Amino acid sequence: MFLDLVQRRNPDLIRAAVTLHQKGVIPANTYVIDLDTVMENARAITAATEETGVQTYFMSKHFNRNPIVSAAIVQAGFPGIVAVDVQCAKAQWRYGNPVKHVGHLVQIPKHEIPHVLEMHPEVWTIYSLENAKLLSDAAEAMGMVQDILLRVRAPEDIIYPNEEGGIWEADLVEAAKTISTYPGVRIVGTVTFPGTLVSETKGGQATINASTAVRAANTLRDMGFPIRQINLPGASSAAMLPVVKAAGGTHAEPGHGIFGTTPWHLLADLPERPAMVYVNEISHTFENKAYCFGGGFYACDTPANRGDDHPYRLSRSWDPHAFVGSDPATIFDKKLRADVGSFFGRTLNATDYYGSLFMPEKNVVSGETAVFGFRAQAFTMRTNVAVIRQVSGAPRLVGLFDRANNLLDEKGYPVADSETLVRRLIKEEIGER
């Protein structure tokens, strides 16, 4: 869905990806990140933060929590990361990147709570009284008081599958009274998701969830709680921050916004440009299809697959393609449509051993580069991440990482003392933090 956008707004990234793959610098099945563009995008969001007063944490799961990219975003002005789960918190803390928000969208397992408290997050999202009590007990034992956000739900709120949870608005007053008796936690705000989404006709819009979060915050404020955060993440970007402010929010959490790949970026040229592509290699051909190696395909066909009556559905079809070739000068000459029935989890055999491309002219050969542009969730996949710079000149590899964020050598094996080397790369590429 985003391939045409990358071609139009950052074509050098595609050319650089082909160049580096054909030289053997980056392997097949790799997400390639344009670090310079990421930093430009992050600075654009930081500028919007200064203009609106809406504060931001950034989400790193879609680029597999890469430590160099995360450090660059912090250097561009972000205070730190929202960790979607405990693994995300650990991955960032491992390399010294500040963890500011935990527990949203995934609560922290009870035996992991003390370690995450050692990271000193700014806020911690709580879904229930039980979660609050577990956190309070751990914090009290450590001589701490942890500031928390309550995820508050109303029956009409938009909730994605497997993201259910929270305190019902009707139960909020009694729940807050109970939590106030827990000495290790302090209620300082509310959070929801999605707080904002994109309408094809109106652009960025606050959702009904945002109203719930604001009402809940006002209720808590009237009860005497020191409310200082109403967090409304969802398709967050520089353009979305004024929407958050108008809705009554104080915080947002850009993820795809930093990479220029929110649905709004499909509808308008926002300040952020696309900064990531998925690079693969043609393995073989068979009959009318060309097959490329699997491992990194992701079934993110929303928002084009939300149902005809969904207010945030985009009318354009989810129709992924890839540019295929061996020469960066001609890579845009051959664009092949993906067979979505063969991968992206559309079949009962959801393991993406291969992805396939329709090959009507049978003009594809093994070893050619295939470059895709879709919204990634790299933390869910068995793929590499390559961080590159200078895509418009002589592109160079900053670092190649495996799914555990270990730095890899030229053969694809983790290097000894990866943490030390990565911290050195951060200092060299990003500067002191």
C-alpha positions as CSV (number, residue, x, y, z in Angstrom):
1,M,0.0,0.0,0.0
2,F,2.9,2.4,0.7
3,L,5.2,1.4,-2.1
4,D,4.1,4.2,-4.4
5,L,4.4,6.6,-1.6
6,V,8.0,5.6,-1.0
7,Q,8.8,5.8,-4.7
8,R,7.4,9.3,-4.9
9,R,8.7,10.8,-1.6
10,N,11.9,8.8,-0.9
11,P,12.9,7.0,-4.1
12,D,16.6,7.0,-3.1
13,L,15.8,4.7,-0.2
14,I,14.6,2.1,-2.7
15,R,17.7,2.6,-4.9
16,A,20.0,2.4,-1.9
17,A,18.3,-0.9,-0.7
18,V,18.9,-2.4,-4.2
19,T,22.5,-1.3,-4.2
20,L,23.3,-2.7,-0.8
21,H,21.5,-5.9,-1.3
22,Q,23.1,-6.6,-4.7
23,K,26.5,-5.9,-3.1
24,G,25.8,-8.5,-0.4
25,V,25.9,-5.8,2.3
26,I,22.4,-6.6,3.5
27,P,20.8,-10.0,3.2
28,A,17.3,-11.0,2.0
29,N,14.5,-10.7,4.5
30,T,15.6,-7.4,5.9
31,Y,13.8,-4.2,6.9
32,V,16.0,-1.3,5.8
33,I,15.7,1.9,7.7
34,D,16.8,5.3,6.4
35,L,18.2,6.8,9.6
36,D,18.6,10.4,8.2
37,T,15.0,10.5,7.2
38,V,13.9,9.1,10.5
39,M,15.8,11.9,12.3
40,E,14.2,14.5,10.0
41,N,10.8,13.1,10.7
42,A,11.4,13.0,14.4
43,R,12.5,16.7,14.4
44,A,9.3,17.6,12.5
45,I,7.2,16.0,15.3
46,T,9.3,17.6,17.9
47,A,8.6,21.0,16.3
48,A,4.8,20.2,16.4
49,T,5.2,19.3,20.1
50,E,6.7,22.7,20.8
51,E,3.9,24.4,18.8
52,T,1.0,22.5,20.4
53,G,2.3,21.6,23.9
54,V,1.3,18.0,23.3
55,Q,4.0,15.8,24.6
56,T,5.2,12.6,22.9
57,Y,6.6,9.2,23.6
58,F,7.5,7.1,20.6
59,M,6.5,3.5,19.8
60,S,9.4,1.3,18.6
61,K,7.8,-2.1,18.0
62,H,7.2,-1.6,14.2
63,F,11.0,-1.3,13.7
64,N,11.8,-4.0,16.2
65,R,13.0,-1.6,18.9
66,N,16.3,-1.0,17.1
67,P,18.6,0.7,19.5
68,I,20.4,3.0,17.1
69,V,17.1,4.2,15.5
70,S,15.7,4.7,19.0
71,A,18.7,6.7,20.1
72,A,18.4,8.9,17.0
73,I,14.7,9.6,17.8
74,V,15.6,10.6,21.4
75,Q,18.4,12.8,20.1
76,A,15.8,14.5,17.9
77,G,13.9,15.6,20.9
78,F,11.7,12.8,22.1
79,P,11.9,12.2,25.9
80,G,11.8,8.4,25.5
81,I,9.9,5.3,24.5
82,V,6.5,3.8,25.2
83,A,7.2,0.1,25.6
84,V,4.3,-1.9,24.2
85,D,5.3,-5.0,26.3
86,V,8.0,-6.0,28.7
87,Q,10.2,-7.4,25.9
88,C,10.2,-3.9,24.4
89,A,11.1,-2.3,27.7
90,K,14.0,-4.7,28.1
91,A,15.2,-4.2,24.6
92,Q,15.4,-0.5,25.0
93,W,16.8,-0.5,28.5
94,R,19.5,-2.9,27.4
95,Y,21.0,-0.2,25.3
96,G,20.4,2.8,27.6
97,N,17.4,4.2,25.8
98,P,14.9,5.9,28.3
99,V,11.7,3.9,28.9
100,K,8.9,6.4,29.8
101,H,5.6,4.6,29.5
102,V,5.0,0.9,30.1
103,G,1.9,-1.3,30.4
104,H,0.1,-0.1,27.2
105,L,-0.9,-2.0,25.3
106,V,0.4,-5.0,27.3
107,Q,0.4,-5.3,31.1
108,I,3.7,-6.2,32.8
109,P,3.9,-9.8,34.2
110,K,4.1,-9.8,38.0
111,H,7.6,-11.2,38.3
112,E,8.9,-8.7,35.8
113,I,7.5,-5.7,37.7
114,P,10.5,-5.0,40.0
115,H,12.9,-4.9,37.1
116,V,10.7,-2.6,35.1
117,L,10.4,-0.3,38.2
118,E,14.2,-0.1,38.1
119,M,13.8,1.6,34.7
120,H,11.9,4.5,36.4
121,P,9.2,4.9,33.9
122,E,7.4,8.2,33.9
123,V,4.0,6.5,33.8
124,W,2.6,3.0,34.0
125,T,-0.7,2.0,32.5
126,I,-3.1,-0.1,34.7
127,Y,-6.0,-2.1,33.4
128,S,-7.5,-3.4,36.7
129,L,-7.5,-3.3,40.5
130,E,-5.5,-6.5,40.5
131,N,-2.8,-5.0,38.2
132,A,-2.7,-1.9,40.4
133,K,-2.3,-3.9,43.6
134,L,0.6,-6.0,42.1
135,L,2.4,-2.9,41.0
136,S,1.8,-1.1,44.3
137,D,3.1,-4.0,46.4
138,A,6.3,-4.2,44.3
139,A,6.9,-0.5,44.4
140,E,6.2,-0.3,48.1
141,A,8.7,-3.1,48.7
142,M,11.3,-1.0,46.8
143,G,10.5,2.2,48.6
144,M,8.9,3.8,45.5
145,V,5.7,5.4,44.4
146,Q,4.9,4.8,40.7
147,D,2.7,7.2,38.8
148,I,0.0,5.4,36.9
149,L,-2.5,6.0,34.1
150,L,-5.9,4.2,34.1
151,R,-7.1,2.7,30.9
152,V,-10.8,3.6,31.0
153,R,-13.4,1.9,28.8
154,A,-16.9,2.9,27.7
155,P,-19.2,0.4,26.0
156,E,-19.2,2.2,22.7
157,D,-15.3,2.6,22.5
158,I,-13.4,1.2,19.5
159,I,-11.3,-1.7,20.7
160,Y,-9.2,-3.9,18.4
161,P,-9.2,-7.7,18.9
162,N,-6.9,-9.0,21.6
163,E,-6.5,-5.5,23.0
164,E,-9.5,-5.7,25.3
165,G,-9.1,-4.6,28.9
166,G,-9.5,-1.6,31.2
167,I,-11.7,-0.1,33.9
168,W,-15.3,0.5,32.9
169,E,-16.2,4.1,33.1
170,A,-19.2,3.3,35.3
171,D,-16.9,1.7,37.8
172,L,-14.2,4.4,37.7
173,V,-15.1,6.3,40.9
174,E,-15.1,3.2,43.1
175,A,-12.0,1.8,41.4
176,A,-10.1,5.0,41.9
177,K,-11.1,5.1,45.6
178,T,-9.7,1.6,46.0
179,I,-6.5,2.3,44.1
180,S,-6.0,5.4,46.3
181,T,-5.5,3.1,49.2
182,Y,-2.6,1.4,47.6
183,P,0.5,3.2,48.9
184,G,2.9,2.2,46.0
185,V,0.9,3.9,43.2
186,R,-0.4,7.3,42.4
187,I,-3.1,8.0,39.7
188,V,-2.0,10.9,37.4
189,G,-4.0,10.4,34.3
190,T,-5.9,8.3,31.7
191,V,-5.1,6.6,28.5
192,T,-6.9,5.0,25.6
193,F,-6.3,3.5,22.2
194,P,-7.1,4.5,19.6
195,G,-7.5,8.1,20.7
196,T,-7.2,9.4,17.2
197,L,-7.6,7.8,13.7
198,V,-7.8,8.9,10.1
199,S,-10.9,9.6,8.1
200,E,-10.6,9.5,4.3
201,T,-12.7,12.7,3.9
202,K,-11.7,14.6,7.1
203,G,-8.1,13.5,7.8
204,G,-7.1,13.1,11.4
205,Q,-10.0,12.8,13.9
206,A,-10.4,12.2,17.5
207,T,-12.3,9.0,18.2
208,I,-15.1,8.3,20.7
209,N,-12.4,6.8,22.9
210,A,-10.8,10.2,23.3
211,S,-14.0,11.6,24.8
212,T,-14.1,8.7,27.3
213,A,-10.5,9.3,28.4
214,V,-11.1,13.1,28.8
215,R,-14.4,12.5,30.8
216,A,-12.6,10.0,33.0
217,A,-9.7,12.4,33.6
218,N,-12.2,15.1,34.6
219,T,-13.9,12.7,37.0
220,L,-10.6,11.8,38.6
221,R,-9.6,15.5,38.8
222,D,-12.9,16.3,40.5
223,M,-12.0,13.6,43.0
224,G,-8.8,15.3,43.9
225,F,-6.3,13.3,41.9
226,P,-3.4,15.2,40.4
227,I,-4.2,14.6,36.7
228,R,-1.5,15.8,34.4
229,Q,-1.8,13.3,31.5
230,I,-4.5,12.4,29.1
231,N,-2.8,10.1,26.6
232,L,-4.5,9.8,23.2
233,P,-2.3,7.7,20.8
234,G,-3.4,6.5,17.4
235,A,-1.9,7.3,14.0
236,S,0.1,10.0,15.8
237,S,2.2,12.4,13.7
238,A,3.1,16.0,13.5
239,A,-0.3,16.7,11.8
240,M,-2.2,14.7,14.4
241,L,-0.9,16.6,17.5
242,P,-3.3,19.6,17.0
243,V,-6.1,17.1,16.8
244,V,-5.0,15.6,20.1
245,K,-4.8,19.0,21.7
246,A,-8.3,20.0,20.4
247,A,-9.7,16.8,21.9
248,G,-8.3,17.6,25.3
249,G,-5.3,15.3,25.2
250,T,-1.9,16.1,26.6
251,H,0.2,13.2,25.1
252,A,0.5,11.1,21.9
253,E,2.7,8.3,20.9
254,P,4.0,8.4,17.3
255,G,5.2,5.2,15.8
256,H,4.5,4.9,12.1
257,G,4.3,8.7,12.1
258,I,8.1,8.8,12.6
259,F,8.4,6.6,9.5
260,G,5.8,8.4,7.3
261,T,3.5,5.4,7.1
262,T,0.3,6.3,8.9
263,P,-3.0,6.1,6.9
264,W,-3.0,9.9,6.8
265,H,0.3,9.8,4.8
266,L,-1.5,8.0,2.1
267,L,-4.0,10.8,1.8
268,A,-1.8,13.9,2.0
269,D,1.9,14.9,1.9
270,L,2.5,15.4,5.6
271,P,5.9,16.6,7.0
272,E,7.2,13.0,7.5
273,R,8.5,11.1,4.6
274,P,8.7,7.2,4.3
275,A,11.8,5.9,6.0
276,M,11.6,2.1,5.8
277,V,11.2,-0.6,3.2
278,Y,11.3,-4.4,3.3
279,V,14.0,-5.9,1.1
280,N,14.0,-9.4,-0.1
281,E,15.4,-11.6,-2.9
282,I,13.9,-13.7,-5.6
283,S,14.4,-17.3,-4.7
284,H,12.9,-19.1,-7.8
285,T,10.1,-18.9,-10.3
286,F,7.4,-21.4,-10.9
287,E,4.8,-21.1,-13.7
288,N,3.4,-17.6,-13.5
289,K,4.9,-16.6,-10.1
290,A,8.1,-15.4,-8.7
291,Y,8.9,-16.5,-5.1
292,C,10.9,-14.5,-2.6
293,F,12.1,-15.6,0.8
294,G,9.8,-15.3,3.7
295,G,10.2,-14.2,7.3
296,G,9.1,-10.6,7.3
297,F,5.7,-10.3,5.7
298,Y,3.0,-8.7,7.8
299,A,-0.8,-8.8,7.4
300,C,-1.4,-5.2,8.0
301,D,-4.2,-4.6,5.6
302,T,-6.0,-2.1,7.7
303,P,-7.4,0.5,7.3
304,A,-8.6,-0.7,3.9
305,N,-10.2,-3.8,5.5
306,R,-12.4,-2.5,8.3
307,G,-15.8,-3.0,6.7
308,D,-17.8,-0.8,4.5
309,D,-19.6,1.0,7.3
310,H,-16.5,1.7,9.4
311,P,-15.9,5.5,9.8
312,Y,-12.1,5.1,9.5
313,R,-12.0,2.8,6.5
314,L,-10.0,3.8,3.5
315,S,-11.6,3.1,0.1
316,R,-8.4,2.1,-1.6
317,S,-7.7,-1.6,-1.8
318,W,-4.9,-3.3,0.0
319,D,-2.9,-4.4,-3.0
320,P,0.8,-4.8,-2.1
321,H,3.4,-4.7,-4.9
322,A,7.2,-5.0,-5.1
323,F,9.8,-3.4,-7.3
324,V,12.0,-6.2,-8.7
325,G,15.4,-5.9,-10.3
326,S,19.2,-5.8,-9.9
327,D,20.0,-2.3,-11.0
328,P,19.1,0.7,-8.9
329,A,18.9,2.8,-12.1
330,T,16.1,0.6,-13.5
331,I,14.5,-0.8,-10.4
332,F,11.2,1.1,-11.0
333,D,10.8,-0.5,-14.4
334,K,9.4,-3.8,-13.1
335,K,6.6,-3.6,-10.5
336,L,4.9,-6.9,-9.7
337,R,1.7,-7.4,-7.7
338,A,1.9,-9.7,-4.7
339,D,-0.4,-12.7,-4.4
340,V,-1.9,-11.8,-1.0
341,G,-3.4,-15.3,-0.7
342,S,0.1,-16.8,-0.5
343,F,1.4,-14.9,2.5
344,F,0.5,-12.3,5.1
345,G,-1.3,-14.9,7.1
346,R,-4.1,-15.4,4.7
347,T,-3.9,-19.1,4.5
348,L,-4.2,-21.9,7.0
349,N,-0.5,-22.4,6.6
350,A,0.3,-18.9,7.9
351,T,4.1,-19.4,8.1
352,D,5.6,-17.3,5.4
353,Y,8.2,-19.6,4.0
354,Y,7.9,-17.7,0.8
355,G,6.0,-14.8,-0.6
356,S,4.9,-14.8,-4.2
357,L,4.6,-12.2,-6.9
358,F,2.6,-12.5,-10.1
359,M,4.9,-12.7,-13.1
360,P,2.8,-12.2,-16.2
361,E,5.8,-11.6,-18.5
362,K,8.1,-14.2,-16.9
363,N,10.9,-11.7,-16.8
364,V,12.2,-12.4,-13.3
365,V,15.4,-14.2,-12.4
366,S,16.7,-15.7,-9.2
367,G,18.9,-13.3,-7.2
368,E,17.1,-10.1,-8.1
369,T,16.1,-7.7,-5.3
370,A,12.4,-7.4,-4.4
371,V,11.5,-4.2,-2.5
372,F,8.2,-3.9,-0.7
373,G,6.6,-0.9,1.0
374,F,4.0,-1.9,3.7
375,R,3.2,-1.0,7.3
376,A,5.5,-3.2,9.3
377,Q,5.4,-4.7,12.8
378,A,8.9,-6.0,12.7
379,F,8.8,-7.1,16.4
380,T,6.5,-10.0,15.4
381,M,8.7,-11.4,12.7
382,R,11.8,-13.4,12.0
383,T,13.7,-10.8,10.1
384,N,16.8,-8.6,10.1
385,V,16.9,-4.8,10.5
386,A,19.5,-2.8,8.6
387,V,20.1,0.8,9.5
388,I,21.6,2.8,6.7
389,R,22.6,6.4,5.9
390,Q,23.3,8.6,2.9
391,V,20.7,7.1,0.7
392,S,20.9,10.0,-1.7
393,G,24.7,9.7,-2.1
394,A,26.8,6.7,-1.4
395,P,24.6,4.6,0.8
396,R,26.3,2.9,3.7
397,L,25.4,0.4,6.3
398,V,25.5,1.6,9.9
399,G,24.5,-1.7,11.4
400,L,22.8,-5.0,10.7
401,F,20.7,-6.5,13.5
402,D,18.9,-9.8,14.2
403,R,15.5,-10.0,15.8
404,A,17.0,-9.9,19.3
405,N,18.8,-6.6,18.4
406,N,22.2,-8.2,18.4
407,L,24.7,-6.6,16.0
408,L,25.6,-9.0,13.2
409,D,28.9,-9.5,11.4
410,E,29.3,-9.8,7.6
411,K,28.1,-13.5,7.7
412,G,25.0,-12.7,9.8
413,Y,26.2,-14.0,13.1
414,P,26.0,-11.9,16.4
415,V,29.3,-10.2,17.1
416,A,31.0,-10.6,20.4
417,D,30.1,-7.9,23.0
418,S,27.3,-6.5,20.9
419,E,26.1,-4.1,23.5
420,T,29.5,-2.3,23.7
421,L,29.8,-2.0,20.0
422,V,26.2,-0.8,19.6
423,R,26.7,1.9,22.2
424,R,29.9,2.9,20.4
425,L,27.9,3.1,17.1
426,I,25.3,5.2,18.8
427,K,27.9,7.6,20.1
428,E,29.6,7.8,16.6
429,E,26.4,8.2,14.6
430,I,24.1,10.1,16.9
431,G,26.4,11.8,19.4
432,E,26.4,12.0,23.2
433,R,22.9,11.8,24.8
